[in-house]
Amino acid sequence: MSALPEIRDLVLRHVGRPTPPGLVLHRGDTPTEPMPGQSSPIFALVAQGAKHAVLGDRVFSYRAGQFVVASLELPVIAHVSEASPAEPYLVLGLALRPPLIADLLLDAPPGRGEPAAGIAVSAASDDLLDAVVRLLRLLDRPDDQRVLWAGVERELVWRLLTGEQGGTVRQIGVADGNVVQIERAIRWIREHHADLFRVEDVARVAGMSVTSLHRHFRAATTMTPIQFQKVIRLQEARARLLAEPGDVAAVGFAVGYESASQFSREYRRLFGLPPGQDAARLSRLDPAQLADV
């Protein structure tokens, strides 16, 4: 991992400055609270510090030298677990572009055919770190950046596509097939999170059999469609309570719960406190502790 110290220094130097489209650099000086968020098709490499994320019943912890890739918009709950002013949490994120991945798939080895996870964590190989550091060096060389950026980005994505988590990355570039159907199901559940529905309704929207939907949906999200709906409801409830603390029962009803006690019980199971107490506690925290970095 000889490239990692240079990656850390480059992220530190350029954080807060303009970056090319698709590249995001973040710094966090304090640990943060577990907060709901949405993953997106992205590659993120931790250069320093550590982060902890939960998706359904899966826990992902990653630190310096490790990366996360996501292929779908998934409801994660994440927080920075190691950070200080002396040793801040440093991460770079690069959006994974479907057209680029689709083009690279023409030359990539065939996939295994099994459904891949929608989010995955791995240790970065030396070849991947080498591509990352050369991409970041271009931030100091605008003339070189204009000519060389696309080529180095292409190499970096190729390393991901042919690496341990290639199945997750491959999904982003496939224009048809199961991943598109699962995306359709996810979008529909988000739009109807407050409604009662049957799994058969989701399968029909996705254009899949119920059996196939269950298999591929769970592989991608770690959850069943009904469990996914519950997480979306609870994330929406927390966002509402943070924005406008008030009538907890009304918030529960607004996101689809018919029982205030069930809402409180499931909210506490996910976030650790009943909704009213959780909202009150978060309102007293420094905003930096609520940031998603």
N, C-alpha and C positions, 0 to 999 in steps of 0.2 A: 504494500500500500504506500509506496514511496510518493505517489502523486497526491495523496490525501492532504498533507500539510499545505501544499501549494493551492489546492482547491479551496481549503479553508481561508487562506490569505486572500485569494481572489474574490471569494464571496464577501469577506469582510470589507475589502476595498470598494467593491461596486454596489453593495447594498444601499438602496435609496437613490441610486442613479438610474437614468433611463437604460433600458435593456431592449434587445431585439424582440419583436413580437413572439410570444410563446414562451419566453424565458422569464422566470420570476425568482428573485433572490429574497430571502427572509432572514431576519435576525430577531431572536427573543432573549431578553436578559433575565427573565424569571420563569419559573414553572407556571403553567396555566391550569385553569380548571377544566375538567372534562366537559366539552361543549359539542352539541350536535353540529354536524356539517354534512356536506355532500361531496363525495369523491367525484372525479371527472377523469377522462382519459389523460393520464399524466404519468411522467416518470419523475420521481423526487428522490434526491440523494442527500442524506444527512452528512454534513461535513464536520459537525461538532455537536455534542449534546445528545439528547435522546427524546423520542416521542412514543406515545402509547395510544393505540387506537382499538376500538371494539366495533365489530360488525356482527350483529346477531349474537351467536354464542362463540364466535372466534375472536381471539385476542391477538393483536399484532404489536410487537415491540421492536423498535429499530433504532439504531444508534450510528455513530460515526462509521463510515465505510459500508453502510447498508443502504439499500434503496427499496422503495415501494413503487409498484406499477398498478394502475387501475385502468379498467377498460369500460366501466359503466358508471352511471351516476347512482351511487349507493349511500344509504344513510349511516354514516359512521359517527361515532362519538370519540373524540380524540383530545389529547392534551400533551403539552410539552412536559416531560418528566424530569429532565436534567438541563438546567440553564442557570447562569449567573452573570453578572456584569463582567467578571474576570474571564469566564469561559462561556460565552453566550451560545445558545442554540443557533446553528447555522444550517440552512437547507437551500438547495436550488431545485426548482421545479421546471420541467420542460414539457409543454403540451405535446401530446402524441397525435400527430395529424393523420387521419385516415387515408388521404390520397398517397402520402409518402409510404405508409405501411403497405397499402395495396400494391404499390409499385414494387416494393422490395419482396413481397410474397411471390412474385414471378420467378425469383431466383432462390428463394429460401427452400430448405428441405421440407418435405411434406409434414403436416401436423399429425399428431397421434390419433385424432378423431374423437377423443374423449372430451366432454365438456370441461372447460378450464374455469378456475376461480376468477371472479370479477376484480379481485384485489389480491396482491401477493407481495411478499417481502423476501429479499435475498441479500447475501453479501455480494458486493460489487467485485467483479473480476479485475485483474490488472489491466486487461485490454479495455474494459469499459471505463475505468478511471482515467486511463490515458486519453481516451476520446473526450471525456468530460473536461479534463484540464486544458486540452488544446482548444476546445470550444470557448472556455472562459478566458483564455489568453487573448482571444480575438477581441474581447471587450476593450483591451488596451491599444488595439491596432485597427482603427476604423477603416482604413483603406483595405487591409487584408480581410477584415470582416465582410465587406461587401462582396468580395470574390469567393472567399473560402467557407463562409458560414454554412451554406447549404450542403456542401460536401462533408463537413465534419458532423453536422446534424444527421446526415444520412448514415454515416459510419456508426454513430452512437446508437441510432435506432436499430441498425443491423445487428450490433452486439446484443441488444435486448432481444431481438426477434430470434436469434440463434442461441440464446442463453437459456438458463434454467427456467425462466418465466416466459419463454417464448409463446406458450399457449395463450396466456393472458393478453400479450401484446398482439398476437395474431388476430384475435377477435375484433380489434379496432379497425382492421383493414378489410374485413370480410363484408361485402355489400349485401349479402343475403345469408340465409341460414339461421341457425338457432339463436345466435346472439342478437340478431335484429328482432326476432320474435320476442326474446326476453326483454329487450329495450322497450318494445311496444307494450308489453305487460306491465313493466315498471312505470312507464308514463301513465298508463290508464289507472293503476292503483293510486299513484300520487294525486291524480285529478279527482278520484272518487274515494279518497281516504276516509271521509266522514260518512260514507254510505255503507249499508249492508250489501254484501255481494257473496256469491258462491264462487268456488274455484272454477266451476264450469264456465262462469261468465268471463273470467280472466283467460281461460284456455281458448274460448271462442275469439276473443279480441286478438290474442297472440297467433291464432291460426294453428294451434297445436292440440294434440290429445291431452287429456288431463294427466295421464301417466307421464308423457313426454315433458309437459310443463313442469310437473313436480321435480323430475330428474334434473332438467337443465336449470330451472329457477334456483333450486337449492345449491347446485354446483356453483352458480355464479354469485349468489347473494348470501349463502350459508343459511337461508331461511325459507320457509314455505311462503306462498303468497299472503296467507292470513297473518303470519308472524310479521312479514314485511309491512303490511298495512298498520299493524299495531305500533311498530317503531315510528312510522311516518306520523301517525296520530300523536304520539307522545312528543316527538320532536317539534311538531307544530304547536302543541300545547305549551311547551317550554318557551318557544319563541314568543308566543302571545303573552305569557305571564311576565317575561322579562321586559317586553315593550310596554305593557299596561297591567301592572299588578292590580288585582282586584278580586272579582268574584270567581273563585276557583271552580265551583260547580258549573258556572256558565261556560267557562273555558272548556271543561270536560265535555259538556253537551255539544259545544260548537265543533269539536273535532270528531264527534261521532259516538261518544260514550253515552249510554242510557242510564248508567248507574254511577253516582258520584263516588261511592265507596270502591267500586271496581276501578274507576279512573285513578283514585288516590293510591290504591294498592299497586296497580301496574306502574304508575309513575314512580313510586318509591322503589320498586324493584329495579327499575332501569337507572334512576338518577340518585338513589341513596337516601332521599328525604321525601316527605309528602310535598305536594306541589306548592302549597302556601309557604311552608318553611324554606323550601329550596329557592323560591323567587325572592323571599326576603333576604336570605343569606347572600345570594348573588348580587343583589342591588347594593350591598355594602362593600363589595370588592373593588379594588383598583381595576379600571378598564383594561389595563395591560394583562391582567390575569385571566381575562375572558377572550383574549385575542386568539385566533386560529392561525398559527404560523408554522 
